């Protein structure tokens, strides 16, 4: 009777983590983006439906462009450090990951502050009319995604300064960067709907 190969059943040589489509986390993030993307699409469709039912849209003052446009510029520029961070995570460069996580945490905080002003500058309350309700719903929906990603990034930043800042945590950082792209990409149609659709309709 021959002895079994020494390799049979021995998985110790396999990597403990992987990036991209080889990671279950990646598939989870993709599925989550599809679900949340559907929610954004439904909210945008609701906005367009309500807009089609009104002669004057918005019923009151147009939203001021300053805060929304500033927010858009900052969130678009945030993709540059996001790219650098994703590459550093996939190289498992701890020093670079720490540095760029902190920078992105600060950018996220800045975006939340600007968003606070943005709610004031859309010139309507959520309970004034249908326009106010859907405008606030779109802003709140997007704000929740910024806030949750900011909390996630802050937790990852803290972990990267502990003994846990290795291996699997780099995959988490890489997938968080992927999710951030979803956050800023979904903002672009919302920005156009809220700030430009009423001006060109």
Kinemage of the C-alpha trace (Angstrom):
@kinemage 1
@onewidth
@group {chain A} dominant
@subgroup {mainchain}
@vectorlist {calphas} color= white
{ca unk a 1} P 0.000 0.000 0.000
{ca unk a 2} L 1.534 3.294 -1.073
{ca unk a 3} L 1.881 6.146 1.362
{ca unk a 4} L -0.244 9.254 0.618
{ca unk a 5} L 1.517 12.237 -0.841
{ca unk a 6} L 2.846 14.663 1.729
{ca unk a 7} L 0.902 17.387 -0.103
{ca unk a 8} L -2.496 15.691 0.243
{ca unk a 9} L -4.692 17.764 2.547
{ca unk a 10} L -1.902 20.196 3.396
{ca unk a 11} L -3.120 23.756 2.745
{ca unk a 12} L -0.431 25.527 4.736
{ca unk a 13} L 1.320 26.643 1.574
{ca unk a 14} L -1.680 28.548 0.269
{ca unk a 15} L -1.977 32.321 0.816
{ca unk a 16} L -4.243 33.451 3.631
{ca unk a 17} L -5.700 36.350 1.647
{ca unk a 18} L -6.166 37.548 -1.934
{ca unk a 19} L -7.124 40.708 -3.790
{ca unk a 20} L -9.809 41.364 -6.386
{ca unk a 21} L -12.144 38.651 -7.656
{ca unk a 22} L -10.208 35.967 -5.721
{ca unk a 23} L -11.490 37.506 -2.481
{ca unk a 24} L -14.925 36.820 -0.993
{ca unk a 25} L -14.844 40.374 0.360
{ca unk a 26} L -14.596 41.696 -3.202
{ca unk a 27} L -17.700 39.755 -4.229
{ca unk a 28} L -19.538 41.017 -1.148
{ca unk a 29} L -18.650 44.623 -1.976
{ca unk a 30} L -19.776 44.147 -5.598
{ca unk a 31} L -23.109 42.673 -4.470
{ca unk a 32} L -23.594 45.496 -1.969
{ca unk a 33} L -22.878 48.109 -4.667
{ca unk a 34} L -25.445 46.487 -6.962
{ca unk a 35} L -28.098 46.575 -4.241
{ca unk a 36} L -27.337 50.150 -3.225
{ca unk a 37} L -27.004 51.220 -6.856
{ca unk a 38} L -30.566 50.010 -7.379
{ca unk a 39} L -31.705 52.150 -4.439
{ca unk a 40} L -30.005 55.204 -5.973
{ca unk a 41} L -31.590 54.457 -9.360
{ca unk a 42} L -35.068 54.189 -7.799
{ca unk a 43} L -34.593 57.460 -5.918
{ca unk a 44} L -33.411 59.177 -9.110
{ca unk a 45} L -36.395 57.794 -11.024
{ca unk a 46} L -38.697 59.128 -8.297
{ca unk a 47} L -37.126 62.557 -8.659
{ca unk a 48} L -37.692 62.519 -12.436
{ca unk a 49} L -41.276 61.303 -12.029
{ca unk a 50} L -42.122 64.062 -9.539
{ca unk a 51} L -40.414 66.609 -11.765
{ca unk a 52} L -42.575 65.514 -14.719
{ca unk a 53} L -45.757 66.113 -12.683
{ca unk a 54} L -44.964 69.754 -11.853
{ca unk a 55} L -45.133 72.853 -14.031
{ca unk a 56} L -42.573 74.647 -11.871
{ca unk a 57} L -39.591 72.609 -10.668
{ca unk a 58} L -38.501 73.325 -8.065
{ca unk a 59} L -41.655 74.972 -6.738
{ca unk a 60} L -39.607 77.542 -4.790
{ca unk a 61} L -36.024 78.809 -5.197
{ca unk a 62} L -33.375 76.966 -7.153
{ca unk a 63} L -30.712 75.305 -5.009
{ca unk a 64} L -27.532 77.354 -4.659
{ca unk a 65} L -24.639 75.867 -6.634
{ca unk a 66} L -21.764 76.731 -4.286
{ca unk a 67} L -21.857 73.927 -1.698
{ca unk a 68} L -22.924 71.206 -4.136
{ca unk a 69} L -20.273 72.146 -6.666
{ca unk a 70} L -17.551 72.441 -4.015
{ca unk a 71} L -18.580 69.024 -2.697
{ca unk a 72} L -18.379 67.605 -6.225
{ca unk a 73} L -14.896 69.007 -6.841
{ca unk a 74} L -13.564 67.656 -3.521
{ca unk a 75} L -15.083 64.196 -3.968
{ca unk a 76} L -13.705 63.921 -7.522
{ca unk a 77} L -10.233 64.962 -6.354
{ca unk a 78} L -10.444 62.343 -3.582
{ca unk a 79} L -10.045 59.648 -6.220
{ca unk a 80} L -6.350 60.557 -6.607
{ca unk a 81} L -5.358 59.592 -3.037
{ca unk a 82} L -7.828 56.690 -3.295
{ca unk a 83} L -5.881 55.263 -6.272
{ca unk a 84} L -2.587 55.662 -4.416
{ca unk a 85} L -4.024 53.991 -1.306
{ca unk a 86} L -5.434 51.035 -3.268
{ca unk a 87} L -2.065 50.412 -4.950
{ca unk a 88} L -0.240 50.692 -1.609
{ca unk a 89} L -2.670 48.230 -0.002
{ca unk a 90} L -2.157 45.714 -2.795
{ca unk a 91} L 1.629 46.046 -2.347
{ca unk a 92} L 1.081 45.669 1.422
{ca unk a 93} L 3.085 48.840 2.027
{ca unk a 94} L 2.075 49.588 5.615
{ca unk a 95} L 3.659 53.049 5.871
{ca unk a 96} L 1.959 54.269 2.693
{ca unk a 97} L -1.364 52.715 3.673
{ca unk a 98} L -1.287 54.483 7.045
{ca unk a 99} L -0.434 57.831 5.442
{ca unk a 100} L -3.099 57.731 2.748
{ca unk a 101} L -5.805 56.350 5.034
{ca unk a 102} L -5.332 59.375 7.289
{ca unk a 103} L -5.520 61.717 4.291
{ca unk a 104} L -8.723 60.086 3.041
{ca unk a 105} L -10.218 60.182 6.556
{ca unk a 106} L -9.640 63.946 6.598
{ca unk a 107} L -11.157 64.333 3.123
{ca unk a 108} L -14.207 62.344 4.252
{ca unk a 109} L -14.604 64.618 7.265
{ca unk a 110} L -14.350 67.684 5.015
{ca unk a 111} L -17.028 66.250 2.725
{ca unk a 112} L -19.387 65.695 5.657
{ca unk a 113} L -18.899 69.315 6.759
{ca unk a 114} L -19.606 70.606 3.240
{ca unk a 115} L -22.671 68.358 3.046
{ca unk a 116} L -23.995 70.001 6.214
{ca unk a 117} L -23.917 73.360 4.415
{ca unk a 118} L -25.381 71.763 1.318
{ca unk a 119} L -28.572 70.811 3.147
{ca unk a 120} L -29.035 74.496 3.973
{ca unk a 121} L -28.283 75.675 0.450
{ca unk a 122} L -30.895 73.602 -1.376
{ca unk a 123} L -33.355 76.238 -0.082
{ca unk a 124} L -36.115 73.828 0.928
{ca unk a 125} L -37.050 71.751 3.955
{ca unk a 126} L -37.829 68.065 3.643
{ca unk a 127} L -41.480 68.599 4.622
{ca unk a 128} L -42.232 71.670 2.464
{ca unk a 129} L -43.384 69.803 -0.657
{ca unk a 130} L -42.657 66.782 -2.872
{ca unk a 131} L -39.554 68.479 -4.240
{ca unk a 132} L -38.189 69.034 -0.739
{ca unk a 133} L -38.866 65.429 0.218
{ca unk a 134} L -37.095 63.894 -2.774
{ca unk a 135} L -34.191 66.381 -2.694
{ca unk a 136} L -33.555 65.624 0.974
{ca unk a 137} L -34.008 61.887 0.348
{ca unk a 138} L -31.321 61.923 -2.348
{ca unk a 139} L -28.909 63.921 -0.194
{ca unk a 140} L -29.558 61.783 2.884
{ca unk a 141} L -29.159 58.550 0.950
{ca unk a 142} L -25.781 59.668 -0.338
{ca unk a 143} L -24.732 61.113 3.030
{ca unk a 144} L -25.373 57.765 4.723
{ca unk a 145} L -22.950 56.131 2.276
{ca unk a 146} L -20.276 58.755 2.910
{ca unk a 147} L -20.716 58.432 6.668
{ca unk a 148} L -20.590 54.629 6.676
{ca unk a 149} L -17.493 54.600 4.465
{ca unk a 150} L -15.851 57.236 6.642
{ca unk a 151} L -16.488 55.151 9.780
{ca unk a 152} L -15.181 52.046 8.002
{ca unk a 153} L -12.046 53.932 6.909
{ca unk a 154} L -11.500 55.302 10.425
{ca unk a 155} L -11.695 51.773 11.873
{ca unk a 156} L -9.247 50.498 9.244
{ca unk a 157} L -6.915 53.400 10.018
{ca unk a 158} L -6.947 52.493 13.708
{ca unk a 159} L -6.327 48.814 12.918
{ca unk a 160} L -3.361 49.680 10.719
{ca unk a 161} L -1.642 51.203 13.747
{ca unk a 162} L -2.013 47.977 15.744
{ca unk a 163} L -0.521 44.486 15.316
{ca unk a 164} L -3.634 43.675 13.222
{ca unk a 165} L -2.324 45.911 10.408
{ca unk a 166} L -1.191 43.100 8.170
{ca unk a 167} L -2.386 40.430 5.749
{ca unk a 168} L -6.166 40.388 5.518
{ca unk a 169} L -6.470 44.041 6.591
{ca unk a 170} L -4.757 45.125 3.357
{ca unk a 171} L -7.529 43.370 1.427
{ca unk a 172} L -10.076 45.289 3.513
{ca unk a 173} L -8.383 48.581 2.637
{ca unk a 174} L -8.311 47.685 -1.064
{ca unk a 175} L -12.026 46.826 -1.085
{ca unk a 176} L -12.827 49.995 0.856
{ca unk a 177} L -11.119 51.929 -1.951
{ca unk a 178} L -13.330 50.114 -4.459
{ca unk a 179} L -16.412 51.082 -2.470
{ca unk a 180} L -15.282 54.722 -2.339
{ca unk a 181} L -15.337 54.787 -6.143
{ca unk a 182} L -18.954 53.695 -5.982
{ca unk a 183} L -19.697 56.517 -3.522
{ca unk a 184} L -18.305 59.291 -5.726
{ca unk a 185} L -19.635 57.806 -8.970
{ca unk a 186} L -23.180 57.670 -7.588
{ca unk a 187} L -22.917 61.301 -6.541
{ca unk a 188} L -22.463 62.570 -10.108
{ca unk a 189} L -26.010 61.814 -11.373
{ca unk a 190} L -27.465 63.099 -8.091
{ca unk a 191} L -25.542 66.354 -8.518
{ca unk a 192} L -26.880 66.714 -12.061
{ca unk a 193} L -30.447 65.969 -10.949
{ca unk a 194} L -30.454 68.334 -7.985
{ca unk a 195} L -28.489 71.251 -9.351
{ca unk a 196} L -28.702 71.219 -13.137
{ca unk a 197} L -31.908 69.433 -14.167
{ca unk a 198} L -34.077 72.272 -12.719
{ca unk a 199} L -31.937 74.851 -14.523
{ca unk a 200} L -32.197 73.282 -17.964
{ca unk a 201} L -35.780 71.940 -17.778
